[in-house]
């Protein structure tokens, strides 16, 4: 696996350098366009400051920003014990020295992502919709997939890509708005002589302002889709149950809900791109995720639960050469897939759903009253009546 980790470190470095060059070019042309001839170095200096600040920001605070944008709330083991147990199990299976922090996003759409600079300060975030719709085996597959991203340093790569691409888009947007509100015209009036050169600068500046958001997205496209295949393969080895992740991906892809709080910068971090709707999920040449149907087909065709089994299944499903790094195949051990118990899985899904409902009720300030008949009354914080009746047995409870 060292090959993938080393490759992601190289890509992180190249992303920072590539974003720097794009920001510098954009800053220089904006300086020339709005300030007049000779103001290019001034614009370049501003862009350099933006690049430096955003790079530091991405390294030290980027993960918290991603979690904040998603509306994620940190949970403890007492809040969601089954989720915590799954994360603990997959931490051990992945060989990580420290368990990631666990977050939950209150959103009915099922999805999940991992964030952080490195494994020691990583976090795993899942939506409430994921917890309500998946059983334990499926949840385990999703968490195992995110653990693989943590172990392979994919989270650092995507963190830099998201923050720096956002900086490029913002700078380009500022330039375009300034142009529409007359910044270019005032610059032209101040300029004297060399109008041919000024026209060329203006054309290049406008072109770069328009193309910069597209180039920023290409930063994401430079992130190889192999990381998703490798994370799927790793999840199968961690859980020894490829069907768990395959079933989870199928449910997430078919879910009708649209995930809220998602931007173009954060969408590629999720296990399935939430901006791709059902029926349009197949990846194209510029997608950061492979086609969902293809991922599911590979997992369900695996004869075993190891990297070699995934590699063979990938070749048969796609007709292409192998996708996994040589180090993963050398370290591979033959693993027989384990079998599941449908009844137990259905029971676990109901338990997980009840735990997540109780957690968000507590977050909303609801009071819990347990009736003798077994019913749990959830009293909203704005309920003003002195007593409440049980809808099941009719018993009256004093609220005090």
C-alpha positions, 0 to 999 in steps of 0.5 A, spaced: 500 500 500 506 504 500 505 505 493 498 509 493 500 513 500 506 515 496 502 517 490 497 521 494 503 525 497 506 526 490 499 528 488 498 533 494 504 537 492 503 537 485 496 540 487 499 545 491 504 547 486 498 547 480 493 551 484 499 556 486 501 557 478 494 558 476 492 563 482 499 567 480 497 567 473 490 569 474 492 574 479 497 577 474 492 578 469 487 581 473 492 586 476 493 588 468 486 588 467 483 592 472 490 596 474 493 598 468 499 596 465 505 595 470 500 592 475 501 585 474 506 584 479 501 587 484 496 582 482 501 576 482 503 578 489 495 578 492 494 572 489 501 569 492 498 571 499 491 568 497 495 561 495 499 561 502 493 563 506 489 558 503 494 552 503 495 554 511 488 554 512 487 547 508 492 544 512 490 546 519 483 547 518 480 544 512 477 538 515 473 542 520 471 547 514 468 541 510 465 538 517 462 544 518 459 545 511 456 538 511 453 540 518 456 534 522 455 533 529 460 529 533 457 523 537 460 519 543 459 512 544 453 513 548 449 516 543 450 511 537 453 505 540 452 500 534 456 506 529 461 506 534 462 499 535 463 499 527 468 504 527 472 501 532 472 494 528 474 497 522 479 501 525 483 495 527 481 491 521 485 497 517 491 497 522 490 504 524 493 506 530 488 511 532 480 511 532 477 517 527 472 522 530 465 520 529 460 525 526 453 524 524 449 529 519 442 530 520 440 529 513 435 523 510 439 522 504 444 516 505 452 518 504 458 518 508 465 521 507 472 522 511 476 528 512 482 530 516 490 531 514 492 524 516 490 518 520 492 521 527 486 526 526 481 524 521 474 523 522 468 519 519 462 522 518 455 519 516 448 521 514 442 520 519 439 517 512 445 512 512 444 510 519 436 509 518 437 505 511 443 501 512 443 494 516 450 493 520 453 489 514 452 495 509 454 500 514 460 496 516 462 496 508 461 504 508 465 505 514 471 500 511 471 504 505 472 511 508 477 507 513 481 505 506 481 513 504 484 515 511 489 509 511 491 511 504 492 518 505 486 520 500 483 525 505 489 529 505 489 529 497 482 531 497 482 536 502 487 540 498 484 539 492 477 542 495 480 548 499 485 550 493 480 549 487 475 553 491 480 559 492 481 559 484 473 559 483 472 565 488 478 569 485 475 568 478 468 570 480 471 576 483 474 578 477 468 577 473 463 581 477 468 587 477 469 586 469 461 586 469 461 592 474 465 597 469 472 595 472 475 594 465 472 600 462 475 604 467 482 601 466 481 602 459 480 610 460 486 610 465 491 606 460 495 610 454 498 608 448 500 600 447 492 599 446 494 593 442 498 590 448 492 592 452 487 589 448 491 582 448 491 583 456 484 584 456 482 578 452 487 573 456 484 576 463 477 575 461 479 568 458 482 566 464 477 568 469 472 564 465 476 558 464 479 558 471 473 555 474 473 549 469 481 549 470 479 548 478 475 542 477 480 539 473 484 539 479 479 534 481 479 530 475 487 529 476 485 525 482 485 518 479 479 514 480 483 508 482 483 511 489 475 509 489 477 502 486 482 501 492 478 503 497 472 498 495 477 493 495 480 495 501 473 495 504 472 488 502 478 485 505 477 489 512 470 486 512 470 479 508 463 481 506 464 484 499 456 484 499 455 489 504 459 495 501 455 493 494 448 493 497 450 499 501 452 503 494 446 500 491 441 503 496 445 510 496 445 510 489 437 509 488 435 513 494 431 519 492 433 524 497 438 530 495 443 531 500 443 538 502 449 542 504 453 540 498 458 544 494 462 542 488 468 543 492 465 538 498 461 533 493 467 528 491 469 527 498 463 523 499 462 515 497 458 517 492 458 524 489 451 527 491 450 531 486 449 525 481 442 523 481 439 516 480 440 514 473 445 519 471 450 516 476 455 513 471 462 516 471 464 520 465 471 521 463 472 527 467 468 524 473 472 523 480 468 517 481 467 510 477 460 508 475 456 506 481 454 500 477 461 498 475 463 498 482 457 494 485 458 489 479 465 488 481 464 487 488 458 482 487 463 478 482 468 477 487 470 470 488 474 471 495 475 477 499 482 479 498 485 484 493 487 478 488 480 477 488 478 484 487 483 485 481 480 479 477 473 481 478 475 488 476 478 485 469 472 481 468 467 486 469 471 492 465 475 488 460 481 492 462 488 491 465 488 491 473 487 497 477 490 495 484 498 497 486 503 491 486 504 492 493 497 491 495 497 484 491 504 482 494 501 483 501 495 480 499 492 474 503 487 469 501 480 471 504 474 467 504 468 471 504 463 470 510 456 469 510 451 474 513 444 472 516 438 476 513 434 476 520 440 479 524 441 484 519 434 487 519 434 487 526 440 491 526 437 496 521 431 497 526 436 498 532 441 503 528 435 507 526 432 507 533 439 509 536 439 515 531 432 517 532 433 518 539 440 522 538 437 527 534 431 527 539 436 529 544 439 534 540 433 537 539 431 538 547 426 532 547 424 529 553 423 521 554 418 518 558 418 511 558 411 508 559 409 502 563 406 499 556 413 499 553 412 506 549 417 511 549 413 518 549 418 524 546 415 530 548 418 536 544 421 542 548 415 547 546 410 542 549 406 546 555 401 542 557 402 539 565 401 532 563 401 527 556 397 521 555 400 515 552 397 513 545 398 506 546 395 504 553 392 511 554 396 512 561 397 519 563 404 522 565 405 528 569 410 532 566 412 536 572 
